Amino acid sequence: MIAHDIIIRPIITEKSMAGALNKVYTFEVAKTANKIEIAKACEEVFKVKVEKVNTLQVRGKFRRQGRNNGGYTRSWKKAVIKLTEDSKPIEFFEGMM
């Protein structure tokens, strides 16, 4: 897999923005990627040093529209990435604050 195939998009929420102050960033990643691949992809794309990666599976939520029985939103994988102290911050998140 290519690094851009592993990291799909950043997660922009109040909680993730609060973590960005401590060099902790949240991304949606490919479901098949493991922690080592995620760390290497993040280092390659953003030119930073990754200290730790935590991952979790986000299950799809039940949603209804109108009178039909409804369905589920898609499930996806989330990665919380912590950078080392000497690493520079990710510039994409710096513009959001």
N, C-alpha and C positions, 0 to 999 in steps of 0.2 A: 504494500500500500504506500501511496505517496502521502507526505505530511499533510497536504491540503485535503486529502480524502479522509484523514483521521479526525482532524479538528473541523467540525462542521460550522459552528457559530458560537459567539460568546453569549452568555446568559446575563441579561441586564435587568437586575432587580435591586431593591433597596438593600437587601442582605448581601448580595454579591458586590455591590459598590462599597459597602462598609468594609468588606474583606479586602478590597483592592488597596485600602490604605496600609494594610499589613502585608502586601505582596501575596495575597491569596486571590486567585482568579478562578472563575467558573466557566466551563465550556460544555456545549453539547458535542459529543464525540461519536464515532462509528460504534455500532453495537458489538462488532467483532474485535475491536481493538483492546489490547491489554494495557496495564499500567506502564510497562517499559516502552511500548510503542507510542503511547500518549506522551510520555516524558521526552522521548527523542524527537517527536514531531513538534512539540512546543519549543524545544531548544532550537530546532532548525528554522521554524517559521519566524519566531520572535527574537532570536539571538539572545536568549537568557539562560540561566542555570536553574534547573528544577531540583528542589530538595525532596519533595514528597508529592505523591499523586493519590487521591482517594477517588474511587468510582462508585456509582450506584445506578441501579436500573430504575427508571421512572415508568410506572405502569400507566397505561392509557386510562383515562377517566370516562365514565359513562355519560353520554350527552344525548339529549332528545332535541328534535326539531319538529315542531308542529304536532301532528297527530300520530306520526309513525312510532314504532316501538323504540327507536333510538339505536345507538351504536356506541362504539368506543373510539376515543382519539388514539392516535398512534402511540406506542411505547417507544422510549428512547433512553440513551445512556448519558449520564452526567459525570463530568470529571471536575474535581476541585483540586487545583494545582497550586502548590506553595513554592515560592522561589526562595533561593538562598539569600542571606543577608547582604552579600556583596554583589548580587545580581542587580542589574538596572530594572526599573519597572517597565511594564508593557505600555507603550505609548497610546495604544488604542483606548485603554481605560482611563488614561490621564486626561484626555479631552472630554470625558463624560462628567468629570467632577467639577 
